[in-house]
Amino acid sequence: MPAITGLWPIKLIDHRARLISVALALCLLPLAAIAQEPEESAESSVASSAISSISKSSEAPLYLSRDIRDKSLIAAVMDDEAQWLETEHGKILALYRPTEAKKTLGVLILFHAAENPQLWPPALENLRANLPRYGWETLAISLPQRYPAAVPARPSSSTASASTSSATAEAETPAETPAEEAVAASSSSSAPSSSNAASSSVARDVLIATYADAAFNFLKEKGQLNTVVLTDNSSVFQIMQALAPQIKENSRDTTVVDGPLQALIITNLQQQEPITKQELETIFSAKQLPVLDLFSAPIDAEQMQARELHRAVAMRKKVADYQQLLIDDQPKSVEQDHQSFLLGRVRGFMQQKASGTELKAQKNNTQQ
C-alpha cells in the first residue's frame, strides 16, 4: 500500500493545539487576576464601611440632643459660672456670677427666651457681666422659646433618593425596647439631661414656672433673698403667673415687698410679641411691686400703642411705683463696657427700690 505524504499526523496536530491553548491561558491568567482585583477591593471596602457604620450605629451618641451638646460645651468653657439646676423636668443650665464688691446688695435674675446664653442680646449680657462689679450678683437662665425652632430645609432632589432608601432601611430595622433605650441613654454620656429633650411635650408655662422655682431655690440655698427679676416681654406673663400669687401685701412697711422678689424689670425686646391687656393685669397685680418697663428705639406706632397700654393698665391696677423708660439708640454694648447707659439706669433703679430691703426687714423684726 503506498504511503501517504504531505499531511501532518492527527495526534501531532491535537498535541500542538493543546500546547497553544495552554500557553494562551497562562498568558491571559494575570490579566484576569488584575481585572478582578478592583472588583474585589471595591467589595472589601464596601464591606468594611458597612461594618464600621454598623459599629458606629451600635454605639450610643455622645450627647442625647443638640441642646444638651451646646449647653455642655458652654458649661465646659464657663466652668466657674455654670450651674446645673435640678428640676422635675431635667437639669437646666444657669450662669451664676457672684459679687465683685465688698458688699453684696442683692441679686438680679435674668430670664430670657433664647436657646442659649451666647445668643442673648448684647445689652443683657452687658448687665449680666458687669453688675457684680457694683455689688449685684447675677443669675442668668434661658427660657423655652415661645415659638418652635424653624423646620430644617428639605434635601435636594439629588439626595432625596438616598434619604428615602435610608429611611426605608431604618423602618425595616426593629425598634429598641424601652429597656434597651434606657441602657443606651445611661451609657451614652455623663452630660445632664435637658428639659428641652426630656420634656418636649410639657407646656411652656409649666416649664417656665419650674425654671423660676429652681432659680429661687438655688438662691435660697445661698442665703440670698434680696432678689430682682428681669425678663423679656415674651416671658414676663409666665414668670409673674408663677410668682405673683406668692406676693402678699405688706401693711407694716410698704417699701418692702412681702414675696420672693423686690422689683421687676421688663425688657420689651420682642416687639412682634406684644403683651395683651389680660396678661398685663396679671403682671401688675402686685401693687407694691416696683416695675421698670424698658422700651428701646426705634419708635413706631405699634410701640407707642404698647407703651400707652402698659401705662394705663399699671395705673388702673394702682401700681405704687411704675416707671417707663425709653432707651435711645446707644453704641453697641459689649462685656467690657462698664458704664453703659442701660447698666447705669438698671443699677439706679435697683439701688433705690431693692437695695438692702431684706436686711432692713430683719432689723425691724429684731426691734419688735
C-alpha positions in Angstrom: 0.0 0.0 0.0 1.5 3.3 -1.0 2.5 5.7 1.9 0.5 8.9 2.4 2.7 12.0 2.1 2.1 15.8 2.6 -0.1 15.6 5.7 0.5 16.1 9.4 -0.4 13.2 11.7 -3.6 13.7 13.5 -2.1 13.0 17.0 0.6 15.6 16.4 -1.9 18.3 15.5 -4.0 17.7 18.6 -0.9 17.8 20.8 0.3 21.1 19.4 -3.2 22.7 19.7 -3.3 21.8 23.4 0.1 23.4 24.0 -1.0 26.6 22.2 -4.3 26.8 24.2 -2.5 26.2 27.5 0.1 28.9 26.7 -2.7 31.4 25.8 -4.4 30.5 29.1 -1.2 31.1 31.0 -0.8 34.5 29.3 -4.3 35.6 30.0 -4.4 34.5 33.6 -2.6 37.6 35.1 -4.8 39.9 33.1 -7.9 38.2 34.5 -6.5 38.5 38.0 -5.7 42.1 37.5 -9.2 42.8 36.2 -10.7 41.1 39.3 -8.6 43.0 41.8 -10.5 46.3 41.6 -13.8 44.5 42.0 -12.6 42.5 45.0 -11.1 45.6 46.6 -14.3 47.6 46.0 -16.3 44.8 47.6 -14.0 44.6 50.5 -14.1 48.4 51.0 -17.9 48.4 50.9 -17.9 45.6 53.4 -15.5 47.4 55.7 -17.5 50.6 55.6 -20.7 48.7 56.3 -19.1 47.1 59.3 -17.8 50.4 60.6 -21.2 52.1 60.1 -22.9 49.2 62.0 -20.4 49.5 64.8 -20.9 53.3 64.9 -24.7 53.0 64.9 -24.5 50.4 67.7 -22.5 52.9 69.8 -24.6 55.3 72.0 -24.3 59.0 70.9 -22.1 61.3 72.9 -24.9 63.7 73.7 -28.7 62.9 73.8 -29.5 66.1 71.8 -28.0 69.1 70.2 -29.4 71.3 73.0 -27.5 69.2 75.6 -24.4 69.3 73.5 -24.5 73.1 73.2 -25.1 73.7 76.9 -22.5 71.1 77.9 -19.9 73.0 75.8 -20.9 76.3 77.4 -20.6 74.8 80.8 -17.2 73.4 80.0 -15.9 76.9 78.8 -17.6 78.8 81.7 -17.0 76.2 84.4 -16.5 78.9 87.1 -20.0 80.3 86.4 -22.0 77.3 85.1 -24.5 75.8 87.5 -26.8 72.8 86.7 -30.1 73.2 88.5 -32.2 70.2 89.2 -35.9 70.3 88.2 -38.6 67.7 87.8 -38.3 68.0 84.0 -34.5 67.6 83.9 -31.4 69.7 84.6 -31.1 73.2 83.3 -28.0 75.3 82.8 -27.7 78.6 84.7 -24.9 81.1 84.8 -24.2 82.5 88.3 -21.8 85.4 88.7 -21.0 86.3 92.3 -20.4 89.8 93.6 -17.1 91.5 92.9 -17.6 94.2 95.6 -17.1 94.3 99.3 -20.8 94.5 100.0 -23.5 92.4 98.3 -26.7 94.4 97.7 -28.7 91.7 96.1 -29.1 89.5 93.0 -30.6 90.1 89.6 -32.2 87.0 87.9 -32.2 87.4 84.2 -34.8 85.3 82.3 -34.7 85.4 78.5 -36.4 83.3 75.9 -33.3 82.4 73.9 -32.0 78.9 73.3 -28.5 79.5 74.9 -26.9 82.4 76.8 -24.5 83.1 73.9 -27.4 84.1 71.7 -28.6 86.8 74.2 -28.8 90.4 73.1 -25.6 92.3 74.0 -27.4 94.6 76.4 -28.5 91.8 78.6 -25.0 90.2 78.5 -23.6 93.6 79.5 -25.9 93.6 82.6 -25.1 90.0 83.5 -21.3 90.5 83.2 -20.9 94.0 84.9 -23.5 94.3 87.7 -21.3 92.1 90.0 -18.7 94.9 89.9 -21.2 97.1 91.8 -22.4 94.6 94.4 -25.2 92.9 92.5 -24.9 89.2 91.7 -26.4 87.8 88.6 -28.1 84.5 87.8 -29.0 84.0 84.1 -31.3 81.3 82.8 -32.6 80.8 79.3 -36.3 80.0 78.9 -38.0 77.9 76.3 -38.8 80.0 73.2 -42.4 81.0 72.5 -42.3 79.6 69.0 -40.7 76.2 68.0 -37.5 76.2 66.1 -37.6 76.5 62.3 -38.0 73.3 60.4 -34.8 72.4 58.5 -34.8 72.8 54.7 -35.8 69.8 52.7 -33.0 67.9 51.0 -32.3 68.5 47.3 -33.5 66.1 44.6 -30.1 64.5 44.3 -30.2 63.4 47.9 -33.9 62.6 48.0 -33.4 59.0 46.8 -30.6 58.4 49.2 -32.6 59.7 52.2 -35.6 57.6 51.1 -33.6 54.4 50.9 -32.0 55.2 54.3 -35.4 55.8 55.8 -36.7 52.5 54.4 -33.7 50.7 55.9 -34.4 52.3 59.2 -38.0 51.4 59.1 -37.1 47.7 58.4 -34.8 47.6 61.5 -36.6 46.6 64.7 -37.2 49.3 67.2 -35.4 49.3 70.5 -37.3 48.3 73.6 -37.6 50.8 76.5 -35.1 48.7 78.4 -32.6 49.0 75.5 -33.2 52.7 75.2 -32.5 53.1 78.9 -29.3 51.2 78.7 -28.2 53.3 75.7 -29.0 56.5 77.5 -27.3 55.6 80.7 -24.1 54.6 78.9 -24.1 57.4 76.3 -22.6 60.3 78.3 -22.4 61.9 81.8 -23.9 65.1 80.5 -27.1 66.2 82.3 -30.4 65.6 80.6 -32.0 68.6 79.1 -35.6 69.6 79.8 -36.0 70.5 76.1 -35.2 66.9 75.2 -36.8 65.1 78.1 -40.0 67.1 78.3 -40.7 68.4 74.9 -44.4 67.7 75.4 -44.6 69.8 78.6 -46.4 73.1 78.2 -44.2 76.2 78.1 -45.8 77.9 81.1 -45.2 74.8 83.2 -41.5 74.7 82.2 -41.1 78.4 83.0 -42.7 78.0 86.4 -40.3 75.1 87.0 -37.3 77.1 86.0 -38.3 80.0 88.2 -38.7 77.7 91.2 -35.3 76.2 90.5 -33.7 79.7 90.4 -35.2 80.9 93.7 -34.4 77.6 95.4 -30.7 77.9 94.3 -30.5 81.5 95.7 -32.3 80.4 98.9 -29.6 77.8 99.5 -27.0 80.5 99.2 -28.9 82.7 101.6 -29.6 85.4 99.0 -33.2 86.6 99.5 -32.9 90.1 98.1 -33.9 89.4 94.5 -34.8 91.5 91.4 -36.2 89.7 88.3 -35.5 90.9 84.8 -37.4 89.2 82.0 -38.4 89.9 78.4 -41.9 90.7 77.2 -42.4 87.2 75.7 -41.9 85.5 79.1 -42.9 88.1 81.8 -46.5 86.9 81.9 -45.5 83.3 82.6 -42.9 84.4 85.2 -45.4 86.6 87.0 -48.1 84.0 86.7 -45.9 81.8 88.9 -44.6 84.5 91.2 -47.5 86.9 91.7 -49.5 84.6 93.9 -46.6 84.4 96.4 -46.5 88.2 96.9 -48.5 89.4 99.9 -49.5 93.0 100.8 -47.2 94.4 103.5 -49.2 96.9 105.5 -46.4 97.3 108.1 -43.7 98.6 105.6 -44.8 99.5 102.1 -41.2 99.9 101.0 -40.6 96.1 101.5 -42.3 93.6 99.2 -43.5 90.5 101.1 -42.6 88.0 98.4 -39.9 86.2 96.5 -38.8 89.4 94.6 -38.4 93.0 95.5 -38.7 94.6 92.0 -39.5 93.7 88.4 -37.7 94.8 85.2 -39.4 94.2 81.8 -37.4 94.4 78.6 -39.6 94.8 75.6 -37.2 93.3 73.1 -39.6 91.3 71.0 -41.9 93.9 69.6 -43.6 91.2 67.4 -44.8 89.6 70.7 -46.8 92.4 72.4 -48.2 91.8 75.9 -52.0 91.6 75.9 -54.3 93.6 78.2 -55.3 90.4 80.2 -51.6 89.5 80.6 -50.7 93.0 81.9 -53.4 92.7 84.5 -51.7 89.6 85.9 -48.3 91.2 85.7 -49.4 94.3 87.6 -51.5 92.5 90.1 -49.0 93.2 93.0 -49.5 96.9 93.8 -46.4 97.2 96.0 -44.0 95.7 93.5 -41.8 98.4 91.8 -41.7 97.9 88.0 -39.2 99.3 85.5 -40.7 99.0 82.0 -38.0 99.3 79.3 -38.6 100.1 75.6 -35.9 100.7 73.0 -35.7 102.7 69.8 -36.8 103.0 67.1 -40.2 104.3 68.0 -43.2 103.4 65.8 -47.0 103.4 66.1 -47.1 99.9 67.5 -44.6 100.7 70.2 -46.4 103.8 71.2 -49.6 101.9 71.4 -48.0 99.3 73.6 -46.4 101.9 75.9 -49.8 103.6 76.4 -51.4 100.2 77.2 -48.8 99.3 79.7 -49.1 102.6 81.5 -52.9 102.6 81.5 -53.1 99.1 83.0 -50.4 99.9 85.6 -52.4 103.0 86.7 -55.7 101.1 86.7 -54.1 98.3 88.9 -52.8 101.1 91.2 -49.2 100.0 91.0 -47.4 102.3 93.5 -44.1 102.6 91.6 -44.3 102.2 87.9 -41.5 103.7 85.7 -41.4 103.5 81.9 -38.1 104.2 80.2 -37.4 104.7 76.5 -33.8 103.8 75.6 -32.5 105.7 72.6 -30.0 104.1 70.2 -26.8 103.5 72.1 -23.4 102.3 70.9 -23.3 98.5 70.9 -22.9 97.2 74.4 -20.0 94.9 75.0 -19.0 93.0 78.0 -16.1 95.3 78.8 -18.4 98.4 78.8 -18.7 99.2 82.5 -20.5 102.5 82.0 -23.3 101.8 79.5 -26.5 103.8 79.8 -28.7 100.8 80.4 -26.3 99.5 83.1 -26.5 102.8 84.9 -30.3 103.0 84.8 -30.8 99.5 86.0 -28.3 100.0 88.8 -30.0 103.1 89.9 -33.5 101.5 89.9 -32.3 98.5 91.9 -30.3 100.7 94.3 -33.4 102.8 95.1 -36.1 100.1 95.1 -34.4 96.9 96.3 -31.0 97.5 97.8 -30.8 96.1 101.3 -34.5 95.7 101.9 -34.1 92.2 103.3 -31.6 93.5 105.9 -34.0 96.3 106.8 -36.9 93.9 107.3 -34.8 91.7 109.5 -33.8 94.7 111.6 -37.4 95.7 112.1 -38.3 92.2 113.2 -35.4 92.2 115.7 -36.5 95.5 117.2 -40.0 94.2 117.6 
